[in-house]
Amino acid sequence: MTSATAAFDDQQKELCAISVMRAMLEDYCAEKDVAFEEAFLEFASSRAYQMLFDFSTGLWREGPDYLRDLFDK
């Protein structure tokens, strides 16, 4: 039996990760009233960003609320 996530290649996982990140950052910007670029730079230097693009963590499969929770911590 194969894992369902094994069917995704790294490019597809990256597209999912970017989509989740963008949705999370848009919500974050609206709530915190900060520019997207500022929020992106803050997020890009976080542990949550590293985890999101380390596809072995599976974080790319989660939604923006889950990612936001990790980012806030």
N, C-alpha and C positions, 0 to 999 in steps of 0.2 A: 504494500500500500504506500502511495506517495503522499506527501504533504501538499495541501492546496497551495501553499505559498511557494513551493518549489516550481510551480508552473509559471511564475513571474520571473522575467529576467531583470537584471539590475537597472536597465533603462526604465522599465515599467514601475519598478519600486521607487526610483528617483522621481518620476512624475507624480506618483501618489504622495510621496513625502513633500514635494513642493506644493501640491494642492492643499494638503493639510496645514502646512506652514503658512501659506498665504491666508487661508481662512482664519487661522488662529490669530495672525498678526492684524488682520483687518478688524476683528472683534476687539483685540487688545488696544488698537489705536483709537477706536471709537470710544471705548470705556475710559481710557487714560488721557484722551485728547492730546496725542502726540503724533508727529509725522511718521509715515510708514518707514521712511529711510532710517529715522532714529530708532524706531522699534526693531527694524531688521538688524541694524548694527549691534544693538544690545543682545538680541536673540542669537545672532551668529557667533557671539563670543561665549555662549552659555553651554553648559553640559547637555542641556536638552537638545540643542542643535547637533552636537556630536552624536548623541544617541539616535536622533532621527535619521541621520545619514549613515549610521552603522546598521546596515540592513539586517544584520544578525539579531538585533534587539527586537525586531518586529514592530517597532514604534511607528513605522510608516503605514501600518494597517489601522492604527487607531485614529480617532477623530480629533478635531481641533480642541475640544474641551479637555480631553485627556492630555494633549500636548501642552495646553495652557497651564494645567495643574502642575505638570512637571517643571515648566518654565518658571512659574511663580515660586516654587520651592527652591 
